[in-house]
Amino acid sequence: MHLHYYKYVTSWIETREDSVERSNLIILFDKYIPTCLENIRTRFKKITPITETSHLQMLCHLLSCLLNPTNTPNDCPKEWYELYFVFCCVWAFGSAMFQEQAVDYRLEFTKWWVNEFKTVKFPTGGTVFDYFIDSETKQFLPWSESINRFELDPDTPLQAVLVHTSESIRIRYFLNLLMDKRKPVMLVGNAGCGKTVLVSDKFASLSDNYIVTTIPFNFYTTSEMLQKNFEKPLEKKAGRNYGPPGNKKLIYFIDDLNMPEVDSYGTVQPHTLIRQHLDYNHCTDRFTVSARLIRTCCFHLKTGWGIRNGISVVWMNWGLGMYLDGTGFSSADYNNGSRDCLVHRQFSELPELRYDRNRLTLKDIHNCQYLSCMNPTAGSFTINPRLQRHFCVFAISFPGTESLTMIYHTILSQHLSNAEYKFPAVIIRLSENIVAASIALHYKLTQIFLPTAVKFHYIFNLRDISNVFQGLLFSTNDCLNHPCDLVRLWVHECQRVYGDKLIEEKDIDSFMKVQIDIFKKNFEDIDESIVFEKPNIYCHFAGGIGEPKYMPIKNWTILSKLLNEAMSSYNDLVAAINLVLFEDAMTHICRINRILESPRGSSLLVGVGGSGKQSLSRLAAFISSLEVAQIHLKKGYGVTDLKNELSSLYMKSGLKNVGIMFLMTDAQVPNEQFLVMINDMLASGEIPEMFSDDEIENVITGVRNEVKGADWKDQEGDPDTYPRMEKSRPDTTIGIRNASREGMTTCLILRKQL
C-alpha cells in the first residue's frame, strides 16, 4: 500500500471482525486504489473539490454499509467481496462526477473504468452508475427495476412532487445506506435540479423516531445564529451531555451550505462551528471573551506556562483557536505561530470581544447527524476542505431527456386519465407529444438565451418545466374538448413561463419562432392558425369573478367587461382606483392572477415608475380574493420589525386560513437583509427565529382541536400534524410555516431605470 493512504485504510480494516474479510480487503485495496487515486487526480473533473482521503473515507463508509452478514456471509466466495468492493469503489470515486455542457465526466469515468478493470464486468449500455447489485442473484441490475409506480396527488403542488427515475432512485438508495449509519451526506447541484425535493422525499419516509431541523443558510448567517438553531431541539441529559428528546435521532438539514459570508481571512463562522461538532461531537457554550483574557491566553501559550486562573493550556489552545475561527482569524494562522501579531494587530484595539454570551463550558451533543445541499455556482462556490472531508458527496445533475420524459409523461397522463375529468381519448393520446415538445423547447431555449450581466435572470431549470405542467394541470374537461384546445393551452403556458422572462422584443420574436418550429415538428395534424390565434389567454376568472375555473378568454370585449366589473367592485369594497384597461394592462392582470392562483406562486414585476405595477397587482389580488399586505417604513425600521410583520402574516394566513398577497417594492428595502428574509420565505417558508417558544406553543394550542377533528396525529413537530399544511414538507418546524407558505403569495416590484 502507498504510504499516504496506508494508515487510514489499515486502521479501518482492523475494525472489521472477520479475518477472511480483512485479508480480502487488503488485496482489493492494493489492486484498485493506487490506480484510482492516480487517475482521479488529473483525468476527471468533480462538481466540487474533494480530497483523496475523502474518497477513501467514503469507500470505507460504503463498504461498512454493504459488507454485512446478509450480503457477504462467512462462507461466501471471495468474488462476492470483489463485487461489492467494485460497486463501492465506483461510487466512492465517481459520485461527484457531473455533466458539463461539453463533457459528461460520468461517461468518461465509465470508459476508463471498463477498460482499466476487467475482473468484475458491468452490463453493456449506459454507465457504471446505472446498475446496482441484486442481493439475491449477485448480478448487476438497472436502477429502473427498483422504481415504484407513481400516483399523482391533485392536492400536492407540482414543485413538491417527486417522480422517481433511475437517477433519483440511486441517490435515494445511498441516502438510505449512509444516513442509517449516521454518516454526513452532501448533495451538490445547480439551482432547480431537485436536491431539496429529493431530501424532502427522504424525510417523508422517516419513522417517528427522527426529528428534522432545517437550517437554510444565507450570506448573513453567523455562528451565533447557527448555534441557536442547533440547540433549539436539544434537551439536557446527564452532566454536559445534550441530545434530542427521549431516544429520538436528530437530523440537521443544512441548505445552501456555501452561502455564508467568507471573511477577509478566508474563514466562515458557521462552517467552523459545524466542523467542531463533526470533529469532536461537542460545541462550546456561548461565552464572553475579553481582550485581557485573550492576551493572557496568548501569553501563556507563548511561554508554555501551565494553568492560571483555572484555564488550562489545553483549553486555551482549543478555545482560542475556535474563537479566532469565529471572529475572522484562521485557526491555521493561529496554529502556525502568528499569535504575537494577532495580539498587536487586533486584540489590543478592542476592549471587549464576544464569541457568545454565557459560560466557559462544553456541550457534548449526541444522536445527531448532518445532511446538506449546496449549489456550486452560488455563494463561495466551495467550502473549506477541513469541513468538506466529513461529507459523502453526490453530484445532482439536471435530468436527462429520458428521465424528463418519464417524469412529466407520468404526471400529465395521470391527470388526463383522471376519471373525474372525463377527457376525450384523443386528448389523452396527445400527452406524449406535449411532453416531447416541452422538453425540446426547454433545451432549445437554454442554448439560445444565455445569462448575461444585464439578462442575469435568463436561467431555465427544472422549475420552469414544472411550472408549464402546473398550468396544464389546471385544465378540466370544460376547457379541453378538442386536440387544438390542449395545444393552445400548452402554447399559453410556455409563453407565460418562458416568454414573460424575456426583456427585449428580439428575444420575444426569437422565442415565438422557436415555439412555432417545435409545434410543427410535434403536432403535424393540428391547424397552426387555430393554435396561434390571438388572444390566447387563460385565467381563473374567465367564467366570472368569484367562480375560479381555468378557462380561455374568447375575445378582448369579454375580458374588458370582466375586469371593469371587478374594478367596480374593488372601488365599492376596498378603495377607489381608476384604471384605463387597454390590452396590455388586461394581459398583465391575467398574468398576475395566474401566478396568484398557482401553488407557491410568487412574481417579480419590473417596469418604469408609474406604469401601474401596484394597481394591477392589487386588482389581481382582489379577483383572487386575497388580502393585500404591505409594510410601512418608518424611522428606525429594521430587520426585527420586518420579522414581526411577517410573523403576524404567517399567523393570519396559517391559523385563520386567510389568503394574503404580500406586496413589496424596491423602495421598501432599506437593508439588504430584508431580501435575505424574503428569499428564505420563498425558498422554504422558514425564517430563522421568527417565532418565540411561547408563540409556537400558542400556535400548537390554536390548531390542536382542528387536528383532532381531522383525525391526524397530535405530535409536536410532526409534518402531518397541522391542518392546511403540505404533507410533503417534513423539514418544517411547525405546520404554521408551511400553511402560511401555501396561503401567502409574494409580489415584488422593481422600478426599471430608463
Secondary structure, 3 states (H helix, E strand, C coil): CCHHHHHHHHHHHCCCCCHHHHHHHHHHHHHHHHHHHHHHCCCCCECCCCCHHHHHHHHHHHHHHHCCCCCCCCCCCHHHHHHHHHHHHHHHHHCCECECCCCEHHHHHHHHHHHHCCCCCCCCCCCHHHEEECCCCCCEEEHHHHCCCCCCCCCCCHHHCCCCCHHHHHHHHHHHHHHHCCCCEEEECCCCCCHHHHHHHHHHCCCCCEEEEEEECCCCCCHHHHHHHHHCCCEECCCCEEECCCCCEEEEEEECCCCCCCCCCCCCHHHHHHHHHHHHCEEECCCEEEHHHHHHHHHHHHHCCCCECCECHHHHHHHHHHHHHHHCCCHHHHHCCCHHHHHHHCHHHCCEEECCCCCCCEEEECCEEEEEEECCCCCCCCCCHHHHCCCEEEECCCCCHHHHHHHHHHHHHHHHCCCCCCCCHHHHCCHHHHHHHHHHHHHHHHHHCCCCCCCCCCCCCHHHHHHHHHHHHCCCCCCCCCHHHHHHHHHHHHHHHCHHHCCCHHHHHHHHHHHHHHHHHHCCCCCHHHHCCCCCCEECECCCCCCCECEECCCHHHHHHHHHHHHHHHHHHCCCCCCCCCHHHHHHHHHHHHHHHCCCCEEEEEECCCCCHHHHHHHHHHHCCCEEECCCCCCCCCHHHHHHHHHHHHHHHHHCCCCEEEEEEHHHCCCHHHHHHHHHHHHCCCCCCCCCHHHHHHHHHHHHHHHHHCCCCCCCCCCCCCCCCCCCCCCCCCHHHHHHHHHEEEEEEEECCC
